[in-house]
């Protein structure tokens, strides 16, 4: 009996002649592929190293632009970068800018660009400007009752700092430094850090008052010695052209400052002193008069349209 193989029927339609059977990957074939890939990787690494070497910091022209009146010099920038200067080649521009801002307290912003073709590195620095001084009084906890009743009752420990208008600490200073700038009093358990922003509401309230004075009554700025805003309903400011402190309230800042400026402009203190002299003369005649304090110790400007003068009476 004969058996015959059944012939395979051809499928109707076009034949796919492009199809190639899967190649058998021998160990020799795999080894050849590994050698090729390794050669490509080594070549790329060599070219990268060569390219970076062309941008070696020793062969690169560094341009440092300091805008405006600068606190730092180019030497300061180089000193701070130090050994990290070489890392600028591999670090991102933003990382380098952050490094500068973290290590230079006056730097507000830094813009870094690299030109590999010209082998040029540019660093543009924008600095913070000194705005006021802060006297930080260190306390052990809550403000003492003595401080709450009388702003003169202060703990012994205090430090002084120079800040910009946003409250960033530029540097630690002495009381005798930058005496032409207004002194803002603050109190707390934590001392400010150089390069960091002060979070205390007292300091920012003092900054707000100083800005308000500059905008509304700039003639008071040069005579504004200090601002004590630790007690919001009795903010105490001292002016060089007044022999007494002024009291204002946080909810009446604008009117309080306007009243004080008007009082000084109209020579209110001189008028009061003359009136006190007239009262003394009338007393000698035996007439009944309203007595004035023997010594004026404060000017109360916590009300919208009224100024009160206070002092010691016998």
Secondary structure, 3 states (H helix, E strand, C coil): CCCCCCCCCCCCCCCCCCCCCCCCCCHHHHHHHHHHHHHHHHHHHHHHHHHHHHCCHHHCEEEEEECCCCCCCHHHHHHHHHHHHHHHCCCCHHHHHHHHHHHCCCEEEEEEEEECCCCEEEEEEEECCCCEEEEEEECCCCCCHHHHHCCCCCCCCEEEEEECCCCEEEEEECCCCCCCCCEEEEEECCCCCCCCECCCHHHHHHHHHHHHHHHHCHHHHHHEEEEECCCCCCEEEEECCCCCEEEECHHHHHHHHHHHHHHHHCCHHHHHHHHHHHHHHHHHHCCCCCCCCCEEEEEECCCCCCCEEEEECC
